[in-house]
Amino acid sequence: MTTSQYTRYVQGSSFYAVAERTLRGMVGAVTRNAPVLELPDRIAGMRDAATFEGHSLDVLLESALREVLSLGRFAMLLD
């Protein structure tokens, strides 16, 4: 297949968002029930503001889960 043939092939084809739908379904299945978090008193404030943007710990956990399921790894730096 030449380069021009491949370009026409890609432009004329349809790609379905199967991977995104599967990822959404898996994250939804895991986060269907609220997580049970037992935090020490020293870090209990992280439950409501766990990120620099002020998102809760539940949002952080969902984001980490999405990255692990889609990429296979996730790095998090705690300071």
PAFI-645142 format. One record per residue: residue number from 0; x, y, z of N, C-alpha, C, O in turn; chain; residue in one letter. Coordinates in steps of 0.02 Angstrom, whole numbers, plus 50000, padded with zeros to 5 digits. Atoms other than C-alpha are relative to their C-alpha. Layout:
BEGIN
+-----+-------+-------+-------+-------+-------+-------+-------+-------+-------+-------+-------+-------+--------+--------+
! num !   nc1 !   nc2 !   nc3 !  cac1 !  cac2 !  cac3 !   cc1 !   cc2 !   cc3 !   oc1 !   oc2 !   oc3 ! chaine ! residu !
+-----+-------+-------+-------+-------+-------+-------+-------+-------+-------+-------+-------+-------+--------+--------+
! NUM !     X !     Y !     Z !     X !     Y !     Z !     X !     Y !     Z !     X !     Y !     Z !      A !      A !
...
+-----+-------+-------+-------+-------+-------+-------+-------+-------+-------+-------+-------+-------+--------+--------+
END
This chain:
BEGIN
+-----+-------+-------+-------+-------+-------+-------+-------+-------+-------+-------+-------+-------+--------+--------+
! num !   nc1 !   nc2 !   nc3 !  cac1 !  cac2 !  cac3 !   cc1 !   cc2 !   cc3 !   oc1 !   oc2 !   oc3 ! chaine ! residu !
+-----+-------+-------+-------+-------+-------+-------+-------+-------+-------+-------+-------+-------+--------+--------+
!   0 ! 50043 ! 49942 ! 50000 ! 50000 ! 50000 ! 50000 ! 50045 ! 50062 ! 50000 ! 50091 ! 50067 ! 50041 !      A !      M !
!   1 ! 49959 ! 49939 ! 50003 ! 50073 ! 50167 ! 49952 ! 49975 ! 50051 ! 50051 ! 49923 ! 50041 ! 50082 !      A !      T !
!   2 ! 50018 ! 49948 ! 49951 ! 50068 ! 50322 ! 50059 ! 49935 ! 50034 ! 49980 ! 49893 ! 50046 ! 50024 !      A !      T !
!   3 ! 50062 ! 49967 ! 50022 ! 49931 ! 50404 ! 49955 ! 49940 ! 49953 ! 50008 ! 49886 ! 49975 ! 50027 !      A !      S !
!   4 ! 50054 ! 50048 ! 49990 ! 49826 ! 50244 ! 49960 ! 49982 ! 49995 ! 50074 ! 49924 ! 49992 ! 50091 !      A !      Q !
!   5 ! 50013 ! 50005 ! 49928 ! 49846 ! 50233 ! 50148 ! 49964 ! 50063 ! 50025 ! 49918 ! 50058 ! 50066 !      A !      Y !
!   6 ! 50032 ! 49938 ! 49980 ! 49797 ! 50416 ! 50169 ! 49926 ! 50000 ! 49980 ! 49883 ! 50019 ! 50020 !      A !      T !
!   7 ! 50071 ! 50005 ! 50022 ! 49637 ! 50389 ! 50067 ! 49963 ! 49947 ! 50041 ! 49904 ! 49956 ! 50057 !      A !      R !
!   8 ! 50030 ! 50052 ! 49959 ! 49603 ! 50230 ! 50166 ! 49980 ! 50026 ! 50069 ! 49925 ! 50013 ! 50092 !      A !      Y !
!   9 ! 50013 ! 49974 ! 49933 ! 49615 ! 50319 ! 50333 ! 49945 ! 50054 ! 49998 ! 49902 ! 50056 ! 50041 !      A !      V !
!  10 ! 50050 ! 49947 ! 50006 ! 49512 ! 50469 ! 50275 ! 49931 ! 49972 ! 49985 ! 49881 ! 50002 ! 50005 !      A !      Q !
!  11 ! 50064 ! 50028 ! 50018 ! 49374 ! 50357 ! 50209 ! 49972 ! 49950 ! 50050 ! 49917 ! 49925 ! 50041 !      A !      G !
!  12 ! 50022 ! 50051 ! 49953 ! 49361 ! 50242 ! 50359 ! 49965 ! 50031 ! 50060 ! 49971 ! 50091 ! 50073 !      A !      S !
!  13 ! 50036 ! 49978 ! 49939 ! 49254 ! 50254 ! 50516 ! 50033 ! 49967 ! 50060 ! 50049 ! 49907 ! 50059 !      A !      S !
!  14 ! 49972 ! 50025 ! 49938 ! 49326 ! 50235 ! 50690 ! 49948 ! 50009 ! 50055 ! 49924 ! 50065 ! 50066 !      A !      F !
!  15 ! 50048 ! 49996 ! 49946 ! 49210 ! 50195 ! 50833 ! 50036 ! 50006 ! 50067 ! 50092 ! 49981 ! 50075 !      A !      Y !
!  16 ! 49969 ! 49987 ! 49934 ! 49246 ! 50249 ! 51012 ! 49988 ! 49941 ! 50047 ! 49962 ! 49950 ! 50102 !      A !      A !
!  17 ! 50012 ! 50060 ! 49959 ! 49240 ! 50071 ! 51078 ! 50043 ! 50001 ! 50063 ! 50019 ! 49985 ! 50117 !      A !      V !
!  18 ! 49955 ! 50000 ! 49942 ! 49390 ! 50092 ! 51192 ! 49975 ! 50051 ! 50052 ! 49977 ! 50036 ! 50112 !      A !      A !
!  19 ! 50024 ! 49949 ! 49952 ! 49319 ! 50252 ! 51270 ! 49936 ! 49976 ! 50034 ! 49928 ! 49987 ! 50094 !      A !      E !
!  20 ! 50062 ! 50026 ! 49969 ! 49149 ! 50171 ! 51299 ! 50015 ! 49945 ! 50049 ! 49983 ! 49941 ! 50102 !      A !      R !
!  21 ! 49981 ! 50053 ! 49954 ! 49230 ! 50020 ! 51378 ! 50032 ! 50029 ! 50063 ! 50017 ! 50007 ! 50119 !      A !      T !
!  22 ! 49968 ! 49968 ! 49942 ! 49337 ! 50130 ! 51490 ! 49948 ! 50034 ! 50045 ! 49951 ! 50027 ! 50106 !      A !      L !
!  23 ! 50053 ! 49968 ! 49960 ! 49185 ! 50231 ! 51545 ! 49959 ! 49948 ! 50038 ! 49942 ! 49958 ! 50096 !      A !      R !
!  24 ! 50038 ! 50053 ! 49967 ! 49091 ! 50071 ! 51583 ! 50037 ! 49969 ! 50058 ! 50008 ! 49956 ! 50111 !      A !      G !
!  25 ! 49960 ! 50029 ! 49946 ! 49233 ! 49999 ! 51686 ! 50007 ! 50047 ! 50059 ! 50001 ! 50027 ! 50117 !      A !      M !
!  26 ! 49994 ! 49951 ! 49946 ! 49259 ! 50159 ! 51785 ! 49932 ! 50008 ! 50035 ! 49930 ! 50013 ! 50096 !      A !      V !
!  27 ! 50067 ! 49996 ! 49970 ! 49071 ! 50171 ! 51812 ! 49983 ! 49941 ! 50043 ! 49952 ! 49948 ! 50095 !      A !      G !
!  28 ! 50013 ! 50060 ! 49960 ! 49062 ! 49993 ! 51874 ! 50038 ! 50001 ! 50066 ! 50012 ! 49979 ! 50118 !      A !      A !
!  29 ! 49960 ! 49997 ! 49939 ! 49201 ! 50022 ! 51999 ! 49975 ! 50054 ! 50047 ! 49973 ! 50045 ! 50108 !      A !      V !
!  30 ! 50019 ! 49943 ! 49959 ! 49138 ! 50191 ! 52060 ! 49925 ! 50004 ! 50012 ! 49900 ! 50055 ! 50036 !      A !      T !
!  31 ! 50073 ! 50000 ! 49989 ! 48954 ! 50142 ! 52067 ! 49983 ! 50011 ! 50073 ! 49938 ! 50049 ! 50089 !      A !      R !
!  32 ! 50010 ! 49990 ! 49928 ! 48963 ! 50130 ! 52256 ! 50053 ! 50048 ! 50026 ! 50110 ! 50047 ! 50003 !      A !      N !
!  33 ! 49952 ! 49952 ! 49971 ! 49045 ! 50266 ! 52359 ! 50055 ! 49962 ! 50036 ! 50041 ! 49913 ! 50071 !      A !      A !
!  34 ! 49946 ! 50035 ! 49965 ! 49217 ! 50214 ! 52423 ! 49996 ! 50011 ! 50075 ! 49973 ! 50063 ! 50099 !      A !      P !
!  35 ! 49997 ! 49995 ! 49928 ! 49240 ! 50181 ! 52607 ! 50071 ! 50023 ! 50017 ! 50119 ! 49985 ! 50009 !      A !      V !
!  36 ! 49934 ! 49970 ! 49985 ! 49383 ! 50294 ! 52663 ! 50007 ! 50010 ! 50075 ! 49968 ! 50045 ! 50106 !      A !      L !
!  37 ! 49984 ! 49990 ! 49930 ! 49456 ! 50282 ! 52836 ! 50067 ! 50037 ! 50003 ! 50120 ! 50007 ! 49994 !      A !      E !
!  38 ! 49940 ! 49958 ! 50000 ! 49579 ! 50426 ! 52853 ! 50018 ! 50018 ! 50071 ! 49975 ! 50029 ! 50113 !      A !      L !
!  39 ! 49978 ! 49974 ! 49934 ! 49684 ! 50474 ! 53004 ! 49979 ! 50073 ! 50007 ! 49968 ! 50108 ! 49957 !      A !      P !
!  40 ! 50022 ! 49931 ! 49987 ! 49636 ! 50638 ! 53085 ! 50047 ! 50052 ! 49967 ! 50024 ! 50105 ! 49948 !      A !      D !
!  41 ! 49952 ! 49953 ! 50028 ! 49795 ! 50720 ! 53019 ! 49985 ! 50017 ! 49927 ! 49999 ! 50073 ! 49906 !      A !      R !
!  42 ! 50013 ! 49988 ! 50070 ! 49740 ! 50703 ! 52838 ! 49925 ! 49996 ! 49982 ! 49907 ! 49986 ! 49924 !      A !      I !
!  43 ! 50073 ! 50003 ! 50012 ! 49550 ! 50704 ! 52858 ! 49977 ! 50056 ! 49954 ! 49926 ! 50049 ! 49921 !      A !      A !
!  44 ! 50018 ! 49944 ! 50044 ! 49545 ! 50871 ! 52767 ! 50007 ! 49984 ! 49926 ! 49978 ! 50018 ! 49884 !      A !      G !
!  45 ! 49991 ! 50020 ! 50070 ! 49600 ! 50784 ! 52607 ! 49936 ! 49971 ! 49970 ! 49930 ! 49967 ! 49908 !      A !      M !
!  46 ! 50062 ! 50029 ! 50025 ! 49427 ! 50707 ! 52592 ! 49963 ! 50051 ! 49955 ! 49933 ! 50032 ! 49905 !      A !      R !
!  47 ! 50036 ! 49949 ! 50038 ! 49358 ! 50873 ! 52527 ! 50045 ! 50038 ! 49951 ! 50020 ! 50065 ! 49902 !      A !      D !
!  48 ! 49954 ! 49964 ! 50044 ! 49514 ! 50949 ! 52446 ! 50065 ! 49961 ! 49996 ! 50112 ! 49974 ! 50034 !      A !      A !
!  49 ! 49941 ! 50043 ! 50006 ! 49641 ! 50820 ! 52389 ! 50047 ! 50021 ! 49945 ! 50103 ! 49996 ! 49941 !      A !      A !
!  50 ! 49958 ! 49978 ! 50055 ! 49709 ! 50909 ! 52236 ! 50012 ! 50075 ! 50004 ! 49980 ! 50110 ! 50043 !      A !      T !
!  51 ! 49987 ! 49928 ! 50002 ! 49781 ! 51080 ! 52198 ! 49940 ! 50039 ! 49973 ! 49931 ! 50097 ! 49990 !      A !      F !
!  52 ! 50059 ! 49967 ! 50028 ! 49622 ! 51119 ! 52102 ! 49942 ! 50000 ! 50049 ! 49890 ! 50031 ! 50036 !      A !      E !
!  53 ! 50052 ! 50002 ! 49949 ! 49519 ! 51083 ! 52259 ! 49950 ! 49944 ! 49991 ! 49896 ! 49946 ! 50022 !      A !      G !
!  54 ! 50046 ! 50056 ! 50009 ! 49439 ! 50921 ! 52200 ! 50004 ! 49952 ! 50059 ! 50054 ! 49949 ! 50095 !      A !      H !
!  55 ! 50004 ! 50046 ! 49943 ! 49385 ! 50791 ! 52327 ! 50042 ! 49938 ! 49987 ! 50066 ! 49926 ! 49931 !      A !      S !
!  56 ! 49962 ! 50062 ! 50005 ! 49473 ! 50627 ! 52360 ! 49965 ! 49950 ! 49954 ! 49998 ! 49910 ! 49921 !      A !      L !
!  57 ! 50037 ! 50044 ! 50045 ! 49335 ! 50535 ! 52267 ! 50017 ! 50015 ! 49927 ! 50025 ! 49969 ! 49887 !      A !      D !
!  58 ! 49983 ! 49980 ! 50068 ! 49374 ! 50633 ! 52108 ! 50072 ! 49979 ! 49984 ! 50086 ! 49956 ! 49928 !      A !      V !
!  59 ! 49931 ! 50020 ! 50009 ! 49560 ! 50599 ! 52130 ! 50005 ! 49924 ! 49989 ! 50042 ! 49902 ! 49945 !      A !      L !
!  60 ! 50000 ! 50073 ! 50008 ! 49528 ! 50412 ! 52149 ! 49973 ! 49980 ! 49932 ! 49999 ! 49934 ! 49901 !      A !      L !
!  61 ! 50028 ! 50016 ! 50066 ! 49419 ! 50409 ! 51993 ! 50048 ! 50017 ! 49944 ! 50054 ! 49980 ! 49895 !      A !      E !
!  62 ! 49951 ! 49980 ! 50050 ! 49551 ! 50502 ! 51894 ! 50058 ! 49950 ! 49997 ! 50080 ! 49931 ! 49943 !      A !      S !
!  63 ! 49945 ! 50048 ! 49997 ! 49688 ! 50383 ! 51952 ! 49977 ! 49933 ! 49970 ! 50015 ! 49901 ! 49933 !      A !      A !
!  64 ! 50027 ! 50062 ! 50028 ! 49578 ! 50233 ! 51909 ! 49996 ! 50003 ! 49924 ! 50014 ! 49956 ! 49890 !      A !      L !
!  65 ! 50006 ! 49991 ! 50072 ! 49544 ! 50301 ! 51735 ! 50069 ! 49996 ! 49966 ! 50075 ! 49965 ! 49914 !      A !      R !
!  66 ! 49933 ! 50002 ! 50029 ! 49731 ! 50325 ! 51703 ! 50029 ! 49929 ! 50002 ! 50060 ! 49907 ! 49954 !      A !      E !
!  67 ! 49974 ! 50069 ! 49994 ! 49776 ! 50151 ! 51767 ! 49967 ! 49954 ! 49949 ! 50000 ! 49913 ! 49918 !      A !      V !
!  68 ! 50035 ! 50044 ! 50047 ! 49643 ! 50067 ! 51661 ! 50017 ! 50016 ! 49927 ! 50018 ! 49971 ! 49886 !      A !      L !
!  69 ! 49986 ! 49982 ! 50070 ! 49687 ! 50164 ! 51503 ! 50073 ! 49992 ! 49982 ! 50089 ! 49972 ! 49925 !      A !      S !
!  70 ! 49929 ! 50003 ! 50016 ! 49877 ! 50168 ! 51515 ! 50037 ! 49942 ! 50032 ! 50090 ! 49922 ! 50009 !      A !      L !
!  71 ! 49967 ! 50056 ! 49966 ! 49919 ! 50027 ! 51634 ! 50045 ! 50021 ! 50057 ! 50072 ! 49979 ! 50092 !      A !      G !
!  72 ! 49958 ! 49974 ! 49945 ! 50014 ! 50139 ! 51755 ! 49979 ! 50070 ! 50017 ! 49945 ! 50103 ! 49977 !      A !      R !
!  73 ! 50017 ! 49933 ! 49978 ! 49995 ! 50300 ! 51853 ! 50050 ! 50020 ! 50053 ! 50064 ! 49982 ! 50099 !      A !      F !
!  74 ! 49953 ! 49974 ! 49950 ! 50117 ! 50405 ! 51951 ! 49967 ! 50057 ! 50038 ! 49933 ! 50099 ! 50009 !      A !      A !
!  75 ! 50028 ! 49947 ! 49958 ! 50066 ! 50515 ! 52096 ! 50054 ! 50021 ! 50049 ! 50084 ! 49980 ! 50083 !      A !      M !
!  76 ! 49950 ! 49972 ! 49955 ! 50182 ! 50629 ! 52194 ! 49964 ! 50032 ! 50058 ! 49923 ! 50077 ! 50049 !      A !      L !
!  77 ! 50029 ! 49972 ! 49939 ! 50131 ! 50666 ! 52372 ! 50053 ! 50040 ! 50037 ! 50109 ! 50016 ! 50047 !      A !      L !
!  78 ! 49953 ! 49956 ! 49966 ! 50213 ! 50809 ! 52461 ! 49974 ! 50019 ! 50068 ! 50007 ! 50056 ! 50105 !      A !      D !
+-----+-------+-------+-------+-------+-------+-------+-------+-------+-------+-------+-------+-------+--------+--------+
END
